[in-house]
Amino acid sequence: MIGARTLFTDIVTEETFPSVSKGRSATLDAARNELLCHRYYYYLTFTDKRYEAIVTTLSDEFFLSNITIVEILKRYISTLQRLRNEKIGKTILAKKYPHFSW
């Protein structure tokens, strides 16, 4: 066939890559949100900061807006209640997340 590129069709085949979903990872978001809850619990329990100051601090730490922080905290209220009921201390927080200063 005139104009058809048949010289290398027998040698070179097209690679097909498996489709990778794009966007945010749900597991990474869940891990971030759990850490955010632990940080909120820490600031609420072990510092004398007010609610607004805690939300602003978390906003600076996680590069999220204040509204997003509040929405995440609302969704993870059961985690916050569990932390409060178990009375988690600073040493447990430091072992779980050693890269943060508790």
N, C-alpha and C positions, 0 to 999 in steps of 0.2 A: 504494500500500500504506500502510495507516494505521500511523504510528509509524516508518516508514522514513525515514532521513535521506538524501533524494535531492536536496535543494536544491543542495548544493555538490559532489556526486560527479562531475559533469562537469568542474568547474573545478579542484578540488583532487585531486591524486593522491598516493598514499602513496609516499614516497621509500624506496627500499631501498638500504642501504649494503652495500658488500662486506664479507664476514665477515673480521674481523681476529682473528688468533689472539692469545689472551691468555696472559700468562705471561712468562717470562724470554726474552730474545733470545739465541739460541745464539751469534751472532757477537760480541755484547758480552761474553758470558761467556768466550769463547775469547780475546778481546783482554785482558780482565782477568787471566785465568790466565797468559797470556804475560808480561804486565807483572809479575805476582807472581813468576814464575820469574826474570825479570831482576833484580828486587829481591833475591830470595833469593841469586842468584849474586853480586850486589854485596856483600851483607852477609857472605857466606861468604868471598869473595876479598879484599876490601879493608878489612874491619874485623876486630877480634879477638874478636868475639862468639861465644859458644857456640851450639850448635844450638837449645837451648831458648829462649835469648834472641832468636835470629833469628825463630823461629816466633812468639814473643810480640810482637815488634816488627811483624811482618807482619800479625798479627791486629789490632793497633791501627791500622795503616795502611789495611787493606782492610775493616775492620769485619766480620771473619769469625772463627769460633771456631778455636782451635788445631787441633782435629781436622779441620776443613774445610781448613785450610791444608795439613796433612800429606797429606790425600787428594788434593788438587790437585797437590801436588809429586810424589806417586807416579804420578799419571796423566801428568804431563808430564816424566817422567824423560828422555825422548829430547831434549827441548829443553834441559834442564840439562846433559846430556852434550855436546850441540853447543856450548853456551856455553863449557863447560870446555875442549873440544878446540880451539875457535877462539881462546881466550884473549882474549875481548872486553875492551877497556879502558874506563876511565871516560868518555873522550871520545866513544866510539861510543854508550855508554848515554845520555850527555847529549844527543847529537844525536837519538837515537831518541825519548827521553822528556824534552823540555826542561823540563817543569813540575815535575820532581822534582829534589831536590838530591842529586847523586851525589858 
